[in-house]
Amino acid sequence: MFEGAIIGQYVPGESMVHRLDPRTKLILTIIMMTVVFMASSGWGLALSVGVIFFLIWLTGIPLSIYLRGIRSFRILIIITFGFQLFLVPGEPLLQWNFIHISREGLTLGGLMALRLVVVLLLAQFLTFTTSPMALIDGIEKLLSPLNKVGVPAHEMAMVMSIALRFIPIFFMEADRIIRAQVSRGADFESGNVITRLKPLTSIIAPLFIKAFQRADDLALAMEARGYQGGEGRTRLREIRLRRLDLLFLSTGLMVALGIRLIEVYV
């Protein structure tokens, strides 16, 4: 059931997290992302990561599946770490020609890389346990107050959901193109980082062409089915907050407040 699951993909399940209202999971994700980025100490960040791993455990999806999804973003994580490591001034740890590594850069780079990993874990927590239609309904419900000021909540929810759904398709297309390039003799494994990055230029053009083709196909399919936005739209099942949702939301808020208080007074 979990084979091939990557970020942006829904993994059906019967866990209590799967049964939560999509709005509950959206708000929990936002709360935990906020706590992680506000964490100013090792204690706060460690507690936040512990809570997130507990939420992941509740989903019933193996941690290895989450880590596999993060592996696709390893270049971005390395770049984020490298920018902080080499560009942040401070107490020098290594100085060689133009290369300068400071203690502050090493610390900040590690924190930023860890925060990025945690954000990716939370994104997977949301998409793995929420079907695309439920996610659209949840975002639309949360944004519905904006309808009163002329903001199209349904269209915004649809755009966000489609963007999330395109992530696994984007990676599958990239993997398909890489396999085709390897069969023609391209080498993505040997050599240093610069040498290995050069063949990637042969992937970018066909990947963008495929992305535009899929976007065009999606637009045609929506037009053929008479899509007119949220006007007059009905739902088979209306989403409702239940006691379990209120329990998760109240617990999430108390945990977030507790972590901030621990950071202030410990």
C-alpha positions as CSV (number, residue, x, y, z in Angstrom):
1,M,0.0,0.0,0.0
2,F,2.8,2.4,0.8
3,E,5.1,1.5,-2.2
4,G,5.9,4.6,-4.3
5,A,4.3,7.1,-2.0
6,I,5.9,10.5,-2.3
7,I,5.1,14.0,-1.1
8,G,1.8,15.3,-2.5
9,Q,0.3,11.8,-2.8
10,Y,-2.6,10.5,-0.8
11,V,-2.1,7.2,1.1
12,P,-5.5,5.6,2.1
13,G,-5.7,4.4,5.7
14,E,-7.9,3.9,8.7
15,S,-5.9,5.8,11.3
16,M,-7.5,8.4,13.5
17,V,-5.5,11.1,11.6
18,H,-7.1,9.9,8.3
19,R,-10.5,10.3,9.9
20,L,-9.9,13.9,11.1
21,D,-11.6,16.8,9.3
22,P,-9.2,18.3,6.7
23,R,-9.5,21.7,8.4
24,T,-8.2,20.2,11.6
25,K,-5.1,18.8,9.8
26,L,-4.6,22.0,7.9
27,I,-4.7,24.1,11.1
28,L,-2.4,21.6,13.0
29,T,0.1,21.7,10.1
30,I,0.1,25.5,10.2
31,I,0.4,25.6,14.0
32,M,3.4,23.2,14.0
33,M,5.1,25.0,11.2
34,T,4.8,28.2,13.1
35,V,6.2,26.6,16.3
36,V,9.1,25.2,14.4
37,F,10.0,28.5,12.7
38,M,9.5,30.4,16.0
39,A,11.7,28.0,18.0
40,S,14.8,29.9,19.1
41,S,16.4,27.3,21.2
42,G,17.5,23.7,20.9
43,W,14.9,22.7,23.5
44,G,12.0,24.2,21.6
45,L,13.1,22.7,18.3
46,A,13.6,19.3,19.9
47,L,10.2,19.3,21.5
48,S,8.6,20.4,18.3
49,V,10.3,17.6,16.3
50,G,9.1,15.1,19.0
51,V,5.5,16.2,18.7
52,I,5.7,16.0,14.9
53,F,7.1,12.4,15.0
54,F,4.3,11.5,17.4
55,L,1.7,12.8,14.8
56,I,3.5,10.9,12.1
57,W,3.3,7.7,14.2
58,L,-0.5,8.3,14.6
59,T,-0.9,8.2,10.8
60,G,0.2,4.5,10.7
61,I,2.4,5.2,7.7
62,P,6.0,4.0,8.2
63,L,8.6,6.7,8.8
64,S,10.7,5.3,6.0
65,I,8.0,6.5,3.5
66,Y,8.3,10.1,4.9
67,L,12.1,10.0,4.6
68,R,11.9,8.7,1.1
69,G,9.9,11.7,0.2
70,I,12.4,14.0,1.8
71,R,15.2,12.4,-0.2
72,S,13.8,14.0,-3.3
73,F,14.6,17.4,-1.9
74,R,18.2,16.6,-0.7
75,I,19.7,19.1,-3.2
76,L,17.5,21.9,-1.8
77,I,18.4,20.9,1.8
78,I,22.2,20.9,1.0
79,I,21.9,24.3,-0.8
80,T,20.1,25.7,2.2
81,F,22.7,24.4,4.6
82,G,25.6,25.5,2.4
83,F,24.3,29.1,2.1
84,Q,24.3,29.5,5.8
85,L,27.5,27.6,6.3
86,F,29.7,29.7,4.0
87,L,28.0,33.1,4.0
88,V,27.2,33.7,7.7
89,P,30.1,35.6,9.4
90,G,31.2,34.8,12.9
91,E,33.9,32.9,14.9
92,P,36.0,31.1,12.3
93,L,36.2,27.3,12.3
94,L,37.9,26.9,9.0
95,Q,39.7,29.5,6.8
96,W,41.2,28.5,3.5
97,N,41.6,31.0,0.6
98,F,38.1,32.3,-0.1
99,I,36.4,29.6,1.9
100,H,35.2,30.8,5.4
101,I,33.2,28.6,7.8
102,S,32.1,30.1,11.0
103,R,30.6,28.5,14.2
104,E,27.5,30.6,13.8
105,G,27.2,29.6,10.1
106,L,27.4,25.9,11.0
107,T,24.8,26.3,13.8
108,L,22.4,28.4,11.7
109,G,22.9,26.1,8.7
110,G,22.0,23.0,10.7
111,L,18.9,24.8,12.2
112,M,17.7,25.9,8.8
113,A,18.2,22.5,7.2
114,L,16.4,20.8,10.1
115,R,13.5,23.3,9.8
116,L,13.2,22.6,6.1
117,V,13.1,18.8,6.8
118,V,10.4,19.3,9.4
119,V,8.3,21.5,7.0
120,L,8.6,18.7,4.4
121,L,7.5,16.1,7.0
122,L,4.5,18.2,7.9
123,A,3.6,18.7,4.2
124,Q,3.6,14.9,3.8
125,F,1.7,14.4,7.0
126,L,-1.1,16.5,5.5
127,T,-1.1,15.1,1.9
128,F,-0.6,11.5,2.9
129,T,-3.7,11.5,5.1
130,T,-6.0,13.8,3.2
131,S,-7.6,12.9,-0.1
132,P,-7.5,15.7,-2.9
133,M,-11.2,16.4,-2.7
134,A,-11.2,16.6,1.1
135,L,-8.2,18.9,0.9
136,I,-10.0,21.2,-1.5
137,D,-13.1,21.2,0.7
138,G,-11.0,22.0,3.8
139,I,-9.1,24.9,2.2
140,E,-12.4,26.2,0.7
141,K,-14.1,26.1,4.1
142,L,-11.2,27.9,5.8
143,L,-11.1,30.6,3.1
144,S,-14.9,30.9,2.8
145,P,-15.0,34.2,4.9
146,L,-13.0,35.8,2.2
147,N,-15.9,35.4,-0.2
148,K,-17.6,38.3,1.5
149,V,-14.8,40.6,0.2
150,G,-14.8,39.2,-3.3
151,V,-12.0,36.7,-3.0
152,P,-12.8,33.5,-4.8
153,A,-12.2,30.9,-2.1
154,H,-13.1,27.9,-4.2
155,E,-10.8,28.8,-7.0
156,M,-7.9,29.5,-4.6
157,A,-8.5,26.1,-2.9
158,M,-8.6,24.4,-6.3
159,V,-5.3,26.0,-7.4
160,M,-3.5,25.0,-4.2
161,S,-4.8,21.4,-4.4
162,I,-3.8,21.1,-8.0
163,A,-0.3,22.4,-7.2
164,L,0.0,19.8,-4.4
165,R,-1.2,17.0,-6.7
166,F,1.3,18.0,-9.4
167,I,4.2,17.4,-7.1
168,P,4.2,13.5,-7.3
169,I,3.5,13.7,-11.0
170,F,6.4,16.1,-11.5
171,F,8.8,13.7,-9.7
172,M,7.5,10.7,-11.7
173,E,8.0,12.5,-15.0
174,A,11.5,13.5,-13.9
175,D,12.3,9.9,-12.9
176,R,11.0,8.7,-16.3
177,I,13.2,11.3,-18.2
178,I,16.3,10.4,-16.1
179,R,15.8,6.7,-16.9
180,A,15.5,7.5,-20.6
181,Q,18.7,9.7,-20.5
182,V,20.6,7.0,-18.6
183,S,19.6,4.4,-21.3
184,R,21.2,6.8,-23.9
185,G,24.5,7.0,-22.0
186,A,24.0,10.0,-19.6
187,D,25.9,9.7,-16.3
188,F,24.3,11.2,-13.2
189,E,26.3,9.3,-10.6
190,S,30.1,9.6,-11.2
191,G,32.3,12.7,-10.7
192,N,32.0,15.7,-8.4
193,V,28.9,17.7,-7.7
194,I,29.5,20.1,-10.6
195,T,30.0,17.2,-13.1
196,R,26.9,15.5,-11.9
197,L,24.8,18.6,-12.2
198,K,25.7,19.2,-15.9
199,P,23.5,16.4,-17.3
200,L,20.6,17.8,-15.4
201,T,20.3,20.5,-18.0
202,S,19.1,17.8,-20.4
203,I,16.2,17.1,-18.1
204,I,14.8,20.6,-17.5
205,A,13.5,21.3,-21.0
206,P,11.5,18.0,-21.5
207,L,10.3,18.3,-17.9
208,F,8.8,21.7,-18.5
209,I,7.3,20.6,-21.8
210,K,5.6,17.7,-20.0
211,A,4.4,20.0,-17.2
212,F,2.8,22.4,-19.7
213,Q,1.2,19.5,-21.6
214,R,-0.3,18.2,-18.4
215,A,-1.6,21.6,-17.5
216,D,-3.2,22.0,-20.9
217,D,-4.8,18.6,-20.7
218,L,-6.2,19.4,-17.3
219,A,-7.6,22.7,-18.5
220,L,-9.3,20.9,-21.4
221,A,-10.7,18.2,-19.2
222,M,-12.1,20.7,-16.7
223,E,-13.7,22.7,-19.6
224,A,-15.2,19.6,-21.2
225,R,-16.8,18.7,-17.9
226,G,-18.3,22.2,-17.6
227,Y,-16.3,23.4,-14.7
228,Q,-17.6,26.8,-13.6
229,G,-15.9,27.3,-10.3
230,G,-17.6,27.0,-6.9
231,E,-20.9,28.5,-8.1
232,G,-23.8,26.1,-7.5
233,R,-21.5,23.3,-6.5
234,T,-22.9,20.6,-4.2
235,R,-21.1,17.9,-2.2
236,L,-21.8,14.2,-1.6
237,R,-20.5,14.5,2.0
238,E,-20.4,17.7,4.0
239,I,-17.3,18.0,6.3
240,R,-18.1,18.6,9.9
241,L,-15.9,19.1,13.0
242,R,-16.4,16.4,15.5
243,R,-15.2,15.8,19.1
244,L,-12.0,14.1,17.9
245,D,-11.2,17.2,15.8
246,L,-11.8,19.5,18.7
247,L,-9.6,17.3,20.9
248,F,-6.7,17.5,18.4
249,L,-7.1,21.2,17.9
250,S,-7.2,22.1,21.6
251,T,-4.3,19.7,22.3
252,G,-2.3,21.2,19.4
253,L,-2.8,24.7,20.7
254,M,-1.9,23.8,24.3
255,V,1.3,21.9,23.1
256,A,2.3,24.9,21.0
257,L,1.8,27.3,23.9
258,G,3.6,24.9,26.2
259,I,6.7,24.8,23.9
260,R,6.8,28.6,23.8
261,L,6.6,28.8,27.6
262,I,9.3,26.3,28.0
263,E,11.6,28.3,25.7
264,V,10.9,31.5,27.6
265,Y,11.4,30.2,31.2
266,V,13.9,27.3,30.8
